[in-house]
Amino acid sequence: MTTQLPLGLRWPRRQRFEHFHAGANAAALAAVQALATQPGAPWVYLSGATGGGKSHLLMAACQAAHEAGHTVQYLPMKNLHEHVMALRGVAGSQFIALDDIDVLAGEREAEHALFDLYNRARAEGTALIFTAQVVPAQLNLSLPDLRSRLGACTQFTLKPLEDGERREVLRRQAALRGIELDDTVLDWLFARYARDLGALLDLLDRLDQASLAAQRRITVPFLRTFLREIG
């Protein structure tokens, strides 16, 4: 993925604010929405484990900022090999989202590039949002001033949805597709499949298509066969 997203980019359809199931993260959701749409809103730093919704909120923020007429750049640092070049190449955007910045820790040149980007964005009135696995104080940075700058952001540690909340989201999304998921199916699924909500919703899309093609209800035997076939 390039660092500069083209204007015609279709953002992932499910990674929008309306598809983010906040649970205990309502305050984080509100802060990210404000940053994406309201000039001068505080910058945001999101931390938390993989699968907790950090990238979802970044993508949703980029989409909202783009729809609000802002130029947007999204940098998935974990997927970029030339971190310094990517950070130095950021220019002219009004909203910049930096995903997984913890991968920069220990790369002195990359840390300096991020520090410079932070200061330049502050001077130019650009909005910045960051994600990492841990809070700024726990980043293994060699540049103390960068840790200090990141620590000045409004910080939220995203809390994953409880199993009961994930089950209810999955049941509700299934109902919108005309699918009934009973407790037996959900019990079997949650015991054997990744509990990341995004993965579960992706699976639901595939199950919907498979059950329609087979003209069968989603039962435990159907689910067992389906998961075996997709590996």
N, C-alpha and C positions, 0 to 999 in steps of 0.2 A: 504494500500500500504506500502511496506517495504521501509526503507530509502535507501537501496542499490539496485539499479536497476540492474537486471540481464542483461548480455551481449546480450541475445537473445530477449530482450524486443522489442516489436513493438510499437514505438511511435505513438500517434494518427496521422492518415494519413493527416488530414487537418491542423494540427498544425506544419507546416513547414514554413520556410522563404518564399518559393514561394507562399504560400497561405496567407501571411500576407499583407493586403491591407493598406499600410502605411499612405496615406493621408498626414496629417501634421506631421507625426511621422517618416519621412524618416531618420532624423539624429539619432533617437533612434534605428531604425532598423540597420543602418550601424554600430553603436557602438556595438550592441549585436552580429552582425555577426563577427565583428573583434575580440571580446572577445572569441567567440567560436572557432575561427580558427587560430588566430595569437598569438603566444607566447608573453607575456609581454604587451598585450593590457590592457588599463585601466579597472578596475572593474566597473560594472554598477549597478545603483540603479534605478528601475522603480517604479513610483507611478501613481496613477490614480484610477478612479472609477471602480467598478466591470463591466466586459463586455467590457473594453477598449482595451484588447489584451495583458495584462501583462503575464498571464499564457501561452498564445499562444507563445509569444516570448521566454519564458523560455523553453518550450518544444522544440521549433525550435532550440534553442541554444544547448540543450542537444543532440538532434539528430545530429546536425552539428559537435559538438565536438566529439561525438561517431564515426561518419564517418571519422573524421580526425585522429582517432586512440587514442583518449584520454579516460581514465577511467572517468566515469560520475556518479554523485549522484544527485538525485532530492528529495528535502524534501518539501512536501506540508504541511506547518506548521499548517494550519487550520484543516487539516484532521488527524493530529497526536495528540495523547493524552499525550504521555510521551515526552514533548518537550526537557527536559534536557537530557534524555537518548538518544534521536535521535541526538541531537547536539554533545553530547560527543562521540557518536558511529561513527561519520564521520571520516574516515581515509583512506589514500592511494589513493584518487582520484585526478585527475588533473583538473577537472571541477566540481564545486558544485553550484547548483541552489537552492536558498532558497525562496520559495513562501509564501507570506502573513506573513511576519515577524512581522507585527503590532500586531498579536495575542499574541506575547511574552511580550508586554509592560506591566509592572507591576509584571511580574513573575521574581523576583530577581535572582533566581538560573538559570533560562533559559537565562536571559540577560547576566549573567556572562559566561554561556556556549557559547553563541554566540560571546561574546567578546573574549574568549579564542580561539574559532574556527577562528575568523577573524585574530588574531595575528599569529596563527599557519599556516594558509593558506598563509599569507604574507611571513612568513619565509621560507616556503617550495615551494613557487612559484606556488601555486594552484590558479586557476582562480575562482572568486566568482561573482555571480550575485544575486541581491535581488529584491523582489517586496514587496510593501505595498500600502495601500490606500493613505497614505500621505507621504510627504517628511520627511527626518530624523529630521529636526528641530521641526516638529509637532508631532513626536512620543512621547507618554506619558511614556518615559523611566525613570527608577529610577537610571540608571547608565550613568552619563554624558559622560564618556569616550567612551561608546558604541555609543552614539549619534554623538560624534565627529568623530569616525572612519567611521561610515556609511556616514556622511556628506562629507567625503573625496572622496567618489566614484563619478564617472561621473553620474550626475543625469538627468533624463528625466521624465516629467509628461506627460503621454500619453493622447492625445486628441482624443475623440471618433469621428468616421466618421460622417459627416453631413448626414442628411436624403437623400439628393440627391446623395451623394457618395455611401451610402448603397444600394439605389435603383439601381444604375448603376452596382455595383458589383453583386447584385442578378440577374439583367437582363442578365449580361454577363455570369454568371455561368449557368443560365438557357439555354442560347443559345448554350453553349457547350454541353448540354444534348439534344439539339434539341427541347427545349421548348420555346414557345413564351409567355412572360408575358407582357400583355398590361397594359396601365396606369390604367385602371379600376380595374384590379386585384391587382396591386401594391397599389393603393389608399386604397382599401378595406383591404388588408393585413396589411399595415402600421398603419391603424386606429385601428386595433383589436388585433395585435399580438406583442409579445416582439420584440423590435427593435435591440436587441443585434445581431450583424452580425453572430456570431457563431450559435445562435439559429435559425436564418433565413436560414442559409445554411443547417443546419440539417433538418429543415422543408422541404427545397427544395428537399433534397434526398428522403424523405418519399413521397412527392408529386409526384416526378418522378416515383417511384415504383407504387404508387396507380393509377396514370393516365395511365401507361402502362397496368396494370392489368385490368383496367376498359375500356381501349381503348377509353378514353375521353380526350379532351383538358382541360387544367386548366382554368376554368372560375370562376366567383364569386360564382355561385350556387354550382359548384363542390368543391370549396375551403370551402364554408360554411358547406357543408355536411361532408367534410373530417375532419375539425377541431371539429365539433360536435361529430363525432365518436371517435376521439382520446382523447376527453375530454379536 
